[in-house]
Amino acid sequence: MDITLKITDREGVLHEVLAPTDMAMNLMEVIRSYELAPEGTIGICGGMAMCASCQCYVNSEHELPEMTDDEDLMLSEAFYVEDNSRLGCQIPIKKELNGLEIELAPES
């Protein structure tokens, strides 16, 4: 089953994309697969919460997985962090996220 995500890229352009819930993908991988951020500017660490290149702002009221210590630590050192910042690699694509609205944080 696919869900719809609303992703605003770093230029402020809104993209409505479909993401599969049955492929164990995370938000960062979806953003990469649709090339919504230039290659080499997102998911640099490969999704290990070791960089903040996939930081995004969550603009909808969806319930997300609790932040891990690794993610919390990484965001504490990142630039442009807001109260609604999360690392895209730490958000698995699940059917409950249908309609999720996020915005990519500026490149640091």
C-alpha positions in Angstrom: 0.0 0.0 0.0 1.3 3.5 -0.8 0.7 6.6 1.3 0.9 10.2 0.2 3.5 12.5 1.7 3.7 16.3 1.3 7.3 17.3 1.1 8.5 20.9 0.7 12.0 21.0 -0.8 14.8 23.5 0.1 13.6 25.8 -2.6 10.2 26.0 -1.1 8.5 23.8 -3.7 5.8 21.4 -2.5 5.9 17.9 -3.8 3.1 15.4 -3.2 4.7 12.0 -3.5 3.7 8.4 -3.0 5.7 6.2 -0.7 5.4 2.4 -0.3 4.6 1.1 3.2 5.8 -2.4 2.5 9.5 -1.8 1.6 10.9 -0.8 5.0 11.9 2.6 3.7 12.4 5.7 5.8 11.6 9.3 5.0 15.1 10.1 4.0 15.2 7.3 1.4 11.9 8.4 -0.1 13.2 12.0 -0.4 16.3 10.5 -2.1 14.3 8.3 -4.4 12.3 11.3 -5.7 15.5 13.4 -5.9 14.0 16.2 -3.9 17.4 17.2 -2.6 20.6 17.2 -4.7 22.7 14.1 -4.5 25.3 14.3 -1.7 23.3 16.8 0.3 21.0 14.3 2.1 21.5 11.0 3.8 25.3 11.4 3.8 25.8 8.9 6.7 23.5 6.3 5.0 20.7 6.7 7.6 22.6 5.9 10.8 21.6 9.2 12.6 25.3 10.2 12.3 24.7 13.4 10.4 21.9 15.9 10.2 21.7 16.1 6.4 18.2 14.7 6.4 16.8 17.0 9.0 13.3 18.0 8.3 10.5 20.0 10.0 7.3 18.1 10.7 4.4 20.4 9.9 1.5 18.0 10.6 0.1 16.4 13.8 1.1 12.8 13.0 2.4 10.7 15.8 6.0 9.8 15.1 8.3 7.3 16.7 9.9 8.6 19.8 13.3 10.2 19.2 16.3 8.0 20.0 19.2 9.3 22.1 21.4 9.2 18.9 18.9 11.4 17.0 18.4 13.8 19.9 22.2 14.2 20.2 22.7 14.7 16.5 20.0 17.4 16.4 21.5 19.1 19.4 24.6 19.7 17.3 22.8 20.5 14.0 22.1 23.9 12.5 18.6 25.4 11.9 17.0 23.1 14.5 13.4 23.9 15.4 11.0 22.4 17.9 9.6 20.2 15.1 12.9 19.0 13.7 13.4 15.3 13.1 15.9 13.3 11.1 14.2 11.8 8.1 16.2 8.6 8.4 14.7 7.9 11.7 11.1 8.0 10.5 9.9 4.7 9.0 7.3 4.9 6.3 4.1 3.4 7.8 0.4 3.7 6.8 -0.3 5.9 9.8 1.9 8.6 8.2 -0.5 9.1 5.3 -0.7 12.8 4.6 2.5 13.6 6.6 3.7 17.2 5.8 7.3 17.9 6.1 9.8 20.6 5.0 13.5 19.9 4.4 15.7 21.9 6.7 18.3 24.2 4.9 21.6 22.6 4.0 24.1 23.3 6.8 
